Amino acid sequence: MMTICPAPGFTWEVELWKVGYETVGGIDEAGRGSWAGPVYAAVVVFSPEDIPTELIGHVRDSKQLSSGQRQKLAGAIKKASLDWGIGHATNHEIDALGIVPATRLAAKRAIMRLVRPPDFLMLDYLILEDLTMPQVALVRGDQQVLSIAAASILAKTGRDDHMNQLDTLYPAYSFETNKGYGTAAHQRALRRVGICPIHRMSFKPVLAIYHAV
């Protein structure tokens, strides 16, 4: 049974606004553990002048929400935010760079979609080492910081929509259902029909099945 953690709030954002950071961005990713498709990242910036307190209690880590809840909240987050951006790195970039560097690349691409770079970044575990702006990596940041939780929802819904589209190109793998993760059905499909162009060949389970087929 899933443990529902306390809903994240604006404590971190408020403290950073108080010390002079005008734009504070929360970043999170989706799809790091998937066996196929891209990794996505999103950044969300809320305004200190118009804090959307109505999101508190509803916005959570995307894994604690149903697909319908995420889709509904994604629209509310985009409407309530000062700015937001979504970026991704392909399965080929994941294979070439590794999953962590590719996730960083997706996050940087999300930041590039903002009107202006944030003054401060808050991330879930990750640090973007070659960016000069101040940042902090938080353990379970998506359970503490509303900006990070909001970013997790945008990253997840963006990636899910993309995997649904890929399902029409590669229907044998049921990507609409498993989103590329290594479910039993996905593994059976891999053994039955082999890999497709969006599989991550650098992931050992995919490579093992590829050699076994």
C-alpha positions in Angstrom: 0.0 0.0 0.0 1.4 3.4 -1.0 2.4 5.7 1.9 1.1 9.2 1.3 3.6 11.7 2.6 2.7 15.2 3.8 1.9 17.5 0.9 4.8 19.8 0.0 4.5 23.6 0.6 6.2 26.9 -0.2 8.6 27.0 2.9 11.7 26.8 0.8 10.5 29.2 -1.8 9.5 31.8 0.8 12.8 31.6 2.6 14.7 32.1 -0.6 12.5 35.0 -1.7 13.1 36.6 1.7 16.9 36.7 1.2 16.6 38.3 -2.3 16.2 35.5 -4.9 13.4 36.8 -7.0 12.9 33.8 -9.3 13.3 30.4 -7.7 12.9 27.3 -9.9 12.1 23.7 -8.9 13.3 20.9 -11.1 12.4 17.2 -11.3 12.6 14.4 -13.9 10.6 11.5 -15.2 11.7 8.3 -16.9 15.2 7.7 -15.5 14.4 4.0 -14.9 12.5 3.3 -18.1 14.0 0.8 -20.6 12.8 2.8 -23.6 12.2 6.3 -24.7 13.5 9.7 -23.5 14.1 11.0 -20.1 12.1 14.2 -19.3 12.7 17.1 -17.0 10.7 20.1 -16.1 11.3 23.4 -14.2 8.5 25.4 -12.5 8.9 29.0 -11.2 6.2 30.5 -9.0 5.9 34.3 -8.4 6.5 35.7 -4.9 3.9 38.3 -5.7 1.1 35.8 -6.4 1.7 32.6 -4.5 -0.8 29.9 -5.6 -1.7 28.6 -2.2 -4.7 26.8 -3.8 -2.2 24.2 -5.1 -1.1 23.2 -1.5 -2.6 19.9 -0.6 -3.2 18.9 -4.2 0.2 19.0 -5.8 2.4 16.1 -4.8 5.2 13.9 -6.1 3.8 12.7 -9.4 4.1 9.0 -8.3 1.5 9.6 -5.6 -1.1 10.8 -8.1 -3.3 9.0 -10.6 -3.0 9.8 -14.3 -6.2 11.8 -14.2 -5.0 13.8 -11.2 -1.7 14.6 -12.9 -3.3 15.7 -16.1 -5.7 18.0 -14.3 -2.9 19.5 -12.0 -0.6 20.0 -15.0 -3.0 22.5 -16.4 -3.4 24.2 -13.1 0.4 24.4 -12.5 1.0 26.0 -15.9 -1.7 28.5 -15.3 -0.6 29.4 -11.8 3.2 29.6 -12.5 5.2 32.6 -13.4 7.1 30.4 -15.9 7.7 26.8 -16.7 9.7 24.7 -19.2 9.9 21.0 -20.2 13.0 19.4 -21.8 14.1 15.9 -22.7 17.1 13.8 -23.8 16.6 10.9 -26.3 17.3 7.3 -25.7 20.3 7.7 -28.1 21.7 10.5 -25.9 21.1 8.3 -22.8 23.1 5.5 -24.4 25.9 7.9 -25.5 26.2 9.9 -22.2 24.7 7.8 -19.5 21.4 8.3 -17.7 22.6 10.9 -15.1 24.3 13.2 -17.6 21.4 12.8 -20.0 19.0 13.7 -17.2 21.1 16.8 -16.5 20.9 17.6 -20.2 17.1 17.3 -20.1 17.0 19.7 -17.1 19.2 22.3 -18.9 16.9 22.1 -21.9 13.9 22.7 -19.7 15.6 25.8 -18.2 16.4 27.1 -21.7 12.7 27.2 -22.4 12.1 29.7 -19.6 11.7 33.4 -20.4 14.7 34.1 -18.1 16.9 31.8 -16.1 16.0 31.4 -12.4 18.1 33.2 -9.7 18.1 29.9 -7.7 17.4 26.3 -8.4 16.0 23.6 -6.2 16.4 20.0 -7.4 15.5 16.5 -6.3 18.9 14.9 -5.6 20.5 16.2 -8.8 23.0 19.0 -9.2 23.6 20.8 -12.5 27.4 21.1 -12.1 28.2 23.3 -15.0 25.6 26.0 -14.3 26.8 29.0 -12.3 23.5 29.9 -10.6 23.2 28.8 -7.0 21.3 25.6 -6.4 20.5 23.0 -3.8 19.9 19.2 -4.2 17.3 18.0 -1.7 16.6 14.4 -0.6 13.0 13.7 -1.4 12.7 17.3 -2.7 9.4 16.4 -4.4 7.9 15.6 -1.0 9.0 18.9 0.5 9.0 21.7 -2.1 6.0 22.6 -4.1 8.0 23.8 -7.0 9.8 20.5 -7.3 6.6 18.5 -6.9 5.0 20.7 -9.6 7.9 20.1 -11.9 7.6 16.3 -11.3 4.0 16.5 -12.6 4.9 18.4 -15.7 7.8 16.1 -16.5 5.7 13.0 -15.9 2.7 14.2 -18.0 4.9 15.4 -20.8 6.7 12.1 -21.0 3.5 10.1 -20.7 2.0 12.0 -23.6 5.2 11.3 -25.6 5.2 7.6 -24.8 1.5 7.4 -25.8 2.4 8.7 -29.2 5.3 6.2 -29.5 2.8 3.4 -28.7 1.1 4.1 -32.1 4.5 3.6 -33.8 5.5 0.5 -31.8 2.3 -1.1 -30.6 3.9 -4.5 -29.8 5.4 -3.1 -26.6 2.3 -1.5 -25.0 4.1 1.7 -24.3 0.8 3.4 -23.6 0.4 1.1 -20.6 4.0 0.6 -19.3 5.6 3.9 -20.5 8.7 1.9 -21.4 9.4 0.5 -17.9 10.4 -3.1 -17.6 7.1 -4.7 -16.8 6.5 -8.4 -17.4 4.5 -7.7 -20.5 7.2 -5.4 -21.9 9.8 -8.2 -21.2 7.7 -10.7 -23.0 7.4 -8.4 -26.0 11.1 -7.9 -26.1 11.7 -11.6 -26.2 9.0 -12.1 -28.8 9.8 -9.3 -31.3 13.2 -7.9 -30.2 14.2 -4.3 -29.6 12.9 -1.2 -31.4 14.7 2.1 -32.2 13.6 3.7 -28.9 15.0 1.1 -26.6 18.0 2.1 -24.3 20.7 -0.3 -25.4 23.0 0.9 -22.5 20.5 -0.6 -20.0 21.7 -4.1 -19.0 18.3 -5.8 -18.9 17.6 -4.6 -22.5 21.0 -5.7 -23.7 20.7 -9.1 -22.0 17.4 -9.7 -23.7 18.8 -8.5 -27.0 21.6 -11.0 -26.9 19.3 -13.8 -25.7 16.8 -13.4 -28.6 
